[in-house]
Every structure is written in C-alpha cells, then in structure tokens.
Amino acid sequence: MENLRPILWLSLVFILFLMWQAWNADYGPRPTVDPTPEVELDAPPERPEDVPEAPVFEPDPTDPTAPPQIVPEPVQDWISVRTDLLDLRIDTRGGTITQADLLAFPVDPRDPDTPVRLFDQRLRGYVAQSGLTHDRIAGVDGAARAPSHHAVFRAESDRFDMGGADTLRVPMTWTSEDGTVRVTKTYVFQRGTHLVEVEHRIENLGDTPWVGRQYRQLRHGPTPPRADFFLYTFTGAAWFDGRYNKERFESFEGSPMEQRLDGGWISVIEHYFMSAWIPDEDEINVMYARAVPGVAGRTDYLIGLHSAESLNVAPGESGVLSTRLWIGPKTQAELREIAQGLELTVDYGIFTFLAKPLFWLLRVINDFVGNWGWSIIILTILIKLAFFHLSATSYRSMAKMRAVAPKLQAMKERYKDDKQRMNQALMELYKKEKINPLGGCLPILVQIPVFIALFWVLLESVELRQAPWILWIQDLSTRDPFFILPVLMGLTMFIQYKLNPPPMDPIQQKIFMALPVVFTVFFAFFPAGLVLYWFTNNLFSIGQQYVITRRIEAEAAKKN
C-alpha cells in the first residue's frame, strides 16, 4: 500500500495535467487569424464514382478546359434574416449563408448584446452552401438549367424579420437564361428552434424533362494551430453512417473521402456549437469531404452531401427537393429528436458511458433546483451515497493503518536492514489487525473515472455554458475568477492528508504534503463547477472519514 498510494495520486496529477492542457486549448490564448476578403467559393463536387447513375456536376471553373461560365451581376449582394434565435446574412449568389449569429448565446455574459457568431465567411471561411445539379441529357445544356451556389438569385426584399410570427419564409428565385426553368429557393424558419428547412421548388417551363439533384455542403477555413498534443475539445468534420465518425480538417488534405450515406447527416462541430445538413431518413446520398484552395494561398475544407437519386420534373410540372440545416448549440435533448446519433456530437471521450448518465441526472436535478451549481452539489452527495459503503470500508482500513502507525514505525526501526523480514512482519501485523493494505486506495480508484467523466460534462455541455452559481461564481464552465474555490479545495485536501495514516518513507511524506498545493494550482485553472464537485466531495469525505477514524481509535484504545 505504501508504494501504491503515491503512484495512484501521481497518476491523478498527470491526468489533471492532461485535462488542464485540454481546457487551455479551448480557453487559453489562440493565434490570431487575419481577416480575409470575401471571395467566390469553389464549384460543386465532381461526380461520385461509386454511386450508380451519379449526376454530372457543373464544370469546375479552375479547369482550363471547361467552357466559360457567364454569371449575371447580382441585383443585391445579400439579405438580412432575423428570427427569435438567429440573425443571418444570406448571399444572393447561391443563397449561401455567410454569417450566422446565435442570439441566445452571448460571447460574454457581461456583454449580452454580442452573440456568438457561428458562420463567418470573412474571418473563418465558414459558410453553408447548397444548390442543384442537372443530369446531362443529349442536346440539353444541363449547367444552364440548374442553379449552383454560384447562381444569382433575386429576393423580394433585402430584409426579413420574424417579428411576432411563428414561421418565417425567405424565398429567392432564379430563372434560367432560356426561361425554361424557374427555381425558388426558400429558407423556412420556425420559432423556438435552430433547425432550418431549405426547399428548392423546380418549375419546368420548357418542353423537355428536367432531371436533377441537390447538393449541400459546409465549408470551413483552417483552424488555428494548437500549442499542445494532448486532449482537447474537438473541432472538425463529423458524420453519421450508422455510427458516429469525426475527422480533423487536415486529414482531408491529399485524402478526399466519398461514401454512400443512407440517411445519416454531416456536420462541422466546434466546442459548444455546430452546423449540420440533415437529409430525410430514407434518402440516399454520397458524402464527400476534401480540401480545396482558399484565399491568399490558404487551404479550406468541404464536407457535403449529394443526392444519389434524381428528381424528374416533366414539362409544365413542378417538383421539390428539400433538406434541413442545423445552425446552433449542441443541445443534446433537441438534437436527439432531430436525427439518430446527432447528440453524439457532444463528445465526452472514453468515459461517455459514465458522462451521459451523469449529465442526465444533473439535468433532472436542475429541472427541480433551477441552479446548476446547487445541482452539482446535490449530484456529488448522491454519488457519495452510492459509494458510501465502499468508502466506509476504505476509511476503516486507513483508520486501522493510522491506529497501528506506531507499531509500523517500530518495525521500521527494528528491521531497517532486513527488508524481507520487514515485509514478513508487516503481513503478519495486517493479518492480525484485519487490515487490507490496498483498501485505502479504493476511494481514489473509484473517483478517477467519475471525476474525468464530470470534467467532460462540464467542459462539453453547452447547457452549463455561462451558468451562474452564487456570488462571485457567474460561470461554472470557466475558472473561479478569484481562486477562492481552489484554495478551499486545497485546504480540504490538507485535512484529508492529516486524517490518513502517514507514510513511513520520508520522501513519500514530503510528496503527500506537497499534493494539496499541486492540486490547488491545477484546479485554479479548471472549470469552477469541477472544483465545486471536488470540494463538496472532500467535505463529505472528511466528515465520514473523521467519524470512522475516531471510532476505530477509540476501539484501539480500549484494547490497549
């Protein structure tokens, strides 16, 4: 036990160091990204090779052999759309969403009028694109009969506001040069949700069939480099094909991806927020992802979906191609209702099996209490009650070790030159006093996975973002601004050290004396909610351990 306990504590210190690196990757200083001018984005993806009867896309403008594309000048550059939750800028070229502010999520709670900006073409090259492609028919110019995200649309107004309505429709129209095809692209917004419907209505005004498909894609510029190689909250592309997949953007450089997707979805995920294109459950698509040239020599990244089945619109008829787009936070309850596996974008790491029930229980408690801080305290108490008997067994073992500490010290002096005889005497003493030398390690072993799971719950769950507790703690997902909780937590660790049996090795004694200070420094930069959990856990552990220790010492005194 004397050799194992320091190893366990030092292992926990190392885990805390990795967690601090993860936290620092998201909250620490980041390299600045120079603003870049808005530019015309890439052409739609090339025809997928592994899907039967795949469509042929419009010519790539970077291909010198492709015929020139004539794009009319737009009547207006962009339109503004405001709902109860979103403030968007939609480019009339392609109907691309180039800017999206999340009105319910301020960047800083002290400045509630500055919302988080998710889509941001100017600074991050982050946009949502969609369009149509026309299957080539002999004697018909397909590219001229389908609006890609380069086509220019016309809107009835340059400003749309939901106001007091429950639904807001934002239509834009495009007509082919020969007047044979008219497409109305409509964004449909509903009050109280970040889920947007995107509809393409195709009207065939000519005398030949219109056969085409839809595509939708997310484009993102390069992510700022990180200063560490350890754990961090993931930023990159994710998709669902029956199981959850994710890839860093950089992995698409030189290794483009294509695969069939039955239902599923694609997304770009960040810390608390995400965007996702979500097709119908029974829709078959080709998912593609690749790196593309960006502005000023940079590399941008695409992940998209392209319909595998075409829509045939007869002359004089009309048809509709629709899809859904999520622009918002990673709220698990809502995402779970929208599509299978979408809630998995809230990534709790290897301890997801613990983190999910912890978050569920924490949310249930908060529904009654109405404060995430008090909910964490109640959750801590429930965890302590769940492991009460296990902790009691461990504390009894440590109390017995403390009671026989003088005998252990005497053995050390008696057999200091004979380690074999020393170990034999220790085993005899443990057997006589009914002491489990490993029992004192159990509380640490049990708490480590729960601690890590709760760490990721507090770090990843947008529900706890900017959640206040009391007084000076106004954001449980960030550090204590005055370091009061970490200091209190360090004091409880010191008290626990005093209640534990002292190690016989002087070096180990110094290590254990230093641990409260080391943990205080680590926890000073951890989310306040996590420090609150550990502090509350320590308080109840001290109470339980104190009662058990005094009881064991009283029994030992009677024997003597």
MOVENJO-V620930 format. One record per residue. PHI is phi as a letter, one per 30 degrees, with the letter a starting at -180 (999 if undefined). PSI is psi as a letter, one per 20 degrees, with the letter a starting at -180 (NA if undefined). OMEGA is omega in degrees with one decimal (none if undefined). Layout:
phi: {PHI,PHI}
psi: {PSI,PSI}
omega: {OMEGA,OMEGA}
This chain:
phi: {999,d,d,d,e,d,d,d,d,d,d,d,d,d,d,d,d,d,d,d,d,d,d,d,d,c,c,d,d,b,d,d,c,d,d,b,d,d,b,d,d,d,d,d,d,d,d,d,d,c,c,e,h,d,d,c,d,d,e,d,d,d,d,d,d,d,d,d,c,c,c,d,d,d,d,b,d,a,b,c,b,b,c,d,b,b,b,c,b,c,d,d,d,i,i,d,d,c,a,b,c,c,d,d,b,d,d,b,d,d,b,d,d,c,d,d,c,d,d,a,d,d,c,b,i,c,b,c,c,a,a,b,b,c,d,d,b,e,i,b,d,d,d,d,c,b,d,d,d,c,d,c,c,c,c,d,b,c,b,b,b,d,h,c,d,c,b,b,c,b,c,b,b,b,b,d,d,d,i,c,b,b,c,c,c,b,c,c,c,c,d,i,b,c,d,c,c,b,b,c,c,c,c,c,c,c,c,b,d,c,b,a,b,c,b,b,a,c,c,b,d,d,d,d,d,c,c,b,c,c,d,a,d,d,b,l,c,b,a,b,b,j,b,d,b,b,b,d,e,d,d,d,d,i,b,d,c,b,a,d,b,c,i,i,a,b,a,c,c,b,d,c,b,a,b,a,c,b,d,d,d,c,d,c,b,c,d,b,b,a,c,b,d,c,d,h,i,d,c,c,b,b,b,b,b,b,e,d,c,c,c,c,c,d,e,i,c,b,b,b,c,b,a,b,b,c,b,l,d,c,d,d,d,d,d,d,d,d,a,d,i,d,d,d,d,d,c,c,i,d,c,e,d,c,d,d,d,d,d,e,d,d,d,d,d,d,d,c,d,i,b,d,d,d,d,d,d,d,d,d,d,d,d,d,d,d,c,d,d,d,d,d,d,d,d,d,d,d,d,d,d,d,d,c,e,e,d,d,d,d,d,d,d,d,c,d,c,b,d,d,d,d,d,d,d,d,d,d,d,e,d,d,d,h,c,c,d,c,d,d,d,d,e,d,d,d,d,e,d,d,d,d,d,d,e,d,d,d,d,c,d,d,d,c,d,h,d,d,c,b,h,d,d,c,a,d,c,b,d,d,d,c,h,d,e,d,d,d,d,d,d,d,d,d,d,d,e,d,d,d,d,d,d,d,d,e,d,d,d,d,d,d,d,d,e,e,d,d,d,d,d,d,d,d,c,c,e,e,d,d,d,d,d,d,d,d,d,d,e,d,d,d,d,d,d,d,d,d,d,d,d,d,d,d,d,d,d,d,d,d}
psi: {g,h,h,h,g,h,g,g,g,h,g,h,g,g,g,h,g,g,h,h,g,g,g,h,h,h,i,r,q,q,q,q,o,p,q,q,q,p,r,p,r,r,r,r,q,r,p,p,i,j,p,q,l,q,r,p,r,q,q,p,i,i,o,i,i,q,q,q,p,o,o,q,p,q,h,q,g,r,q,p,p,p,a,h,i,q,o,q,p,p,p,i,o,i,k,p,o,i,p,o,p,o,h,j,n,q,g,p,h,i,m,i,i,n,r,p,o,f,p,n,h,g,h,i,k,o,r,o,q,q,a,q,q,p,p,p,q,p,j,p,n,h,h,i,j,p,o,a,j,i,q,p,r,p,q,h,r,j,p,p,p,h,c,j,r,h,q,p,p,n,q,q,q,p,p,q,h,i,j,i,p,p,p,o,p,p,p,p,p,q,p,j,q,j,p,p,p,p,p,o,o,p,o,o,j,a,j,q,q,p,o,a,r,q,q,q,q,p,p,p,a,q,q,q,q,q,j,r,j,b,q,r,p,p,p,b,q,q,r,p,k,h,q,p,q,q,q,q,g,h,i,i,o,i,m,q,q,p,q,q,o,o,c,a,r,q,r,p,q,b,f,i,r,r,q,p,p,o,r,q,h,j,p,p,r,p,p,q,p,r,q,q,p,a,q,k,j,r,p,r,q,q,p,r,p,p,p,h,p,q,p,o,o,q,p,i,r,q,r,p,p,r,r,q,p,p,n,b,r,m,o,g,g,g,h,h,h,g,q,p,i,h,i,i,i,n,o,j,b,i,k,h,h,h,g,g,h,g,g,g,h,g,h,g,g,h,h,g,h,j,p,h,g,h,h,g,g,g,g,g,g,h,g,g,h,h,k,g,h,g,g,g,g,g,h,h,g,h,g,h,h,h,h,j,g,h,h,h,h,g,h,g,h,g,k,h,j,n,h,g,h,g,h,g,h,g,h,h,g,g,g,g,j,l,p,o,i,i,h,i,i,g,h,g,h,h,h,g,h,g,g,g,g,h,g,h,g,h,h,h,o,h,h,i,p,k,p,r,e,q,d,i,n,j,o,i,i,r,q,o,h,j,k,g,g,h,g,g,g,h,g,h,h,g,g,h,g,h,h,q,p,p,q,h,p,h,g,h,g,h,g,h,h,h,g,h,g,g,h,g,g,g,i,h,j,r,p,h,h,g,h,g,g,h,g,g,g,g,g,h,g,g,g,g,h,g,g,g,g,h,g,g,h,g,h,h,h,h,h,NA}
omega: {-177.4,179.5,-174.2,-176.3,177.7,178.8,179.2,-179.3,179.7,175.5,177.9,176.6,179.8,177.1,177.5,178.0,177.8,178.6,177.4,176.8,179.8,179.9,-178.0,179.7,-178.8,-176.0,-178.6,-179.5,178.6,174.5,179.0,178.0,-178.8,176.8,179.2,-177.5,176.3,-178.7,175.0,-175.6,-171.2,176.7,177.6,-175.5,177.2,-176.4,174.9,-175.7,-172.0,178.6,179.9,177.4,-179.4,-178.4,173.9,-175.1,176.8,-178.3,176.7,-177.5,177.1,-179.9,-177.2,-179.4,-177.6,177.3,-179.1,178.2,178.7,-178.2,179.8,178.3,-179.2,176.3,176.6,-174.2,-176.0,176.8,-179.4,179.2,-179.9,174.6,177.9,-176.3,-172.2,170.6,-169.7,168.0,-178.1,179.1,178.3,173.1,178.2,-174.8,-178.8,174.8,-174.5,179.9,-180.0,175.4,179.8,-168.4,-178.2,-175.3,177.8,176.2,-179.7,-179.1,178.2,178.2,-172.9,-178.2,177.3,-175.4,172.3,177.4,-178.6,174.3,-178.8,-176.7,-172.1,-175.0,-172.8,-177.3,-173.7,-176.6,173.9,-177.2,174.1,-179.8,-179.3,171.2,-177.1,176.8,-177.1,175.4,-177.3,176.4,-178.9,177.6,-175.1,-176.5,-177.5,-175.3,178.4,-179.4,173.9,177.6,169.9,-176.7,-178.4,178.4,174.6,179.2,-179.8,-177.7,176.1,-179.7,177.6,-178.6,-179.1,-178.8,-179.5,-178.9,177.1,-178.5,175.9,177.9,-179.7,-177.9,173.6,-175.7,175.6,177.2,179.7,-176.4,-179.7,176.3,-175.9,-178.4,172.2,-179.1,174.1,178.4,-173.9,169.8,-178.9,-178.6,177.3,179.6,173.1,179.3,175.2,179.6,-176.2,173.8,178.8,-173.4,171.1,176.3,-177.3,175.9,-179.1,-178.3,-177.5,-177.7,175.1,-178.9,171.0,-179.6,-177.2,-174.7,177.5,171.1,175.0,-174.6,174.9,179.0,-178.2,175.1,-178.9,176.9,178.6,179.3,179.2,-175.7,-177.0,-179.4,-176.7,-177.5,175.2,175.2,-167.9,170.0,-178.8,-177.7,176.7,177.9,-177.1,179.0,-171.7,171.6,-175.8,178.5,174.8,-179.6,171.0,-179.6,-174.3,-178.6,-179.7,179.2,-179.4,-179.7,179.0,-177.2,170.2,175.6,177.8,-179.8,175.3,-172.8,176.6,-179.8,174.0,-177.8,165.8,-175.2,174.9,-174.2,-177.7,-168.9,-176.7,168.0,-177.7,169.3,-173.1,177.7,174.5,-176.3,-177.0,-178.0,177.9,-179.1,167.0,175.3,178.8,177.5,-179.4,173.6,-179.8,178.6,176.5,-179.1,174.7,176.6,-179.5,177.1,173.8,-173.1,-179.4,163.3,-173.0,176.8,177.9,-177.0,177.9,-179.5,-175.4,174.1,-179.6,179.4,-178.0,176.5,-179.9,-179.8,176.4,178.5,-175.2,170.0,-175.2,179.0,179.2,-178.1,175.1,177.5,-176.8,-176.5,177.2,178.0,-167.4,-176.2,-178.8,-179.2,-179.6,-179.3,-174.0,-177.2,179.0,174.5,-176.3,179.3,179.7,175.5,169.4,-167.5,-179.5,176.3,-172.2,-179.5,178.2,-178.0,174.7,-174.8,-178.0,177.3,176.6,179.8,178.9,179.9,178.9,179.9,178.5,178.7,-177.8,177.3,178.6,-173.6,179.9,178.5,-175.5,179.3,177.4,177.0,177.6,179.3,178.7,177.4,178.8,179.1,179.4,177.3,178.2,179.4,-179.9,-178.2,-174.3,-176.2,177.1,178.6,179.9,177.7,-179.5,-179.0,175.1,178.5,179.6,178.9,177.4,176.4,178.7,-177.8,-178.6,-178.4,177.9,178.4,178.8,179.7,178.3,177.5,-179.0,179.1,-176.6,-175.3,-175.6,179.9,-177.8,-176.4,-179.9,178.8,178.4,-179.9,179.3,178.9,178.2,-179.2,178.6,179.2,178.3,-179.2,-179.0,-177.6,-178.9,-178.5,172.4,-174.7,179.2,-175.2,-178.5,-179.2,-174.1,179.5,179.3,-178.2,-179.1,-173.9,-174.7,180.0,177.8,179.2,-179.2,179.5,179.8,176.1,-178.4,174.7,-179.0,-176.5,-171.5,-172.2,-179.5,179.0,-179.7,178.0,178.9,179.0,-179.4,172.1,177.2,171.4,-172.5,180.0,-178.7,176.8,-177.1,-178.4,177.1,-174.8,173.4,-175.4,-179.1,176.1,-179.1,179.7,178.1,179.0,177.5,178.4,177.9,177.7,178.3,177.3,178.7,177.9,177.5,178.2,-179.2,179.1,-178.3,175.7,-178.2,175.8,179.4,-179.8,-180.0,179.3,177.3,177.9,179.1,178.8,-178.6,177.1,-176.8,-175.0,177.5,179.0,-179.7,-179.7,178.1,179.3,179.1,-174.9,178.5,-176.6,178.9,175.9,-177.6,179.2,179.1,177.6,177.8,177.3,-175.8,178.4,179.3,177.8,179.5,-179.8,-179.9,177.1,178.7,179.5,-179.4,-177.5,-179.1,-179.0,-178.3,-178.5,-179.9,179.5,-179.9,-179.7,177.9,178.0,179.2,179.9,178.4,179.7,-177.9,none}
